[in-house]
């Protein structure tokens, strides 16, 4: 790995950065919309702005505030609200990609104390990397796995070769026009991760978004203390096939209910 593959954290830029994930504070800067600065664009209660704390060198860090509701989340939004967020997030992300100003543009979401986030208020990060290809070490096999759900335009699977492990879900649409389905299938999967996976032991997750040609992929990562095998050796782990099949079967039940309501035909 060369120095071009490393993001440089500038700690002096983090001074004063608010945190309320682990310690509750009375003040949330994302609730105080009247005092937000460097707003790029706004739609309803969704606000896209420059990140005040630009802690990564050679990047353009932006934040998309999803909602005025401090305790909002994909797991408790209405179907319509969640679809609005995904539509707007894709629009903002794609604007940065199409600008051709960056080597790569990343979009991701942190939720919960194990996710790497600092603020509870629901938001996405959209970051342009000036010099680093953020996708360089990602392989196509990281998006494939044991199929849970298949239709003509959407696939949901459990990674058999996860980036980090243990349990990663991939939701893929083959065209951006199906962004509402990406939103809904991700919403159901996130609810499953928080409510049911391993008896509801997870309180944190990440979403990572990838644009591959016309495809858009959302990877849902259930978060926990990182495996030492990954930290020390970059060796990812996954559950055995029997356990993964059990996870897939339960998630399929959740997804089928929504597919029927949206009249999406499941491929056998």
Buried (B, 14 or more C-beta within 10 A) or exposed (E): EEEEEEBEEEEEBEEEEBEBBEEEEEEEBBEEBEEBEEEBBBBEBBBBBBBBBBBBEEBBBBBBBBBBBEEBBBBBBEBEBBBBBBBBBBBBBBBBBEEEEBBBBBBBBBBBEBBEBBBBBBBBBBBBBEBBEBBEEBEEEBBBBBEBBBBEBBBBBBBBBBBBBBBBBBBBBBEBEBBBBBBBBBBBBBBBBBEBBBEEEBBBBBBBBBBEEEBBBBBBBBBBEEBEEBEEEEEBEBBEEEBBBEBBEEBBEBBBEBBEEEEBEEEE
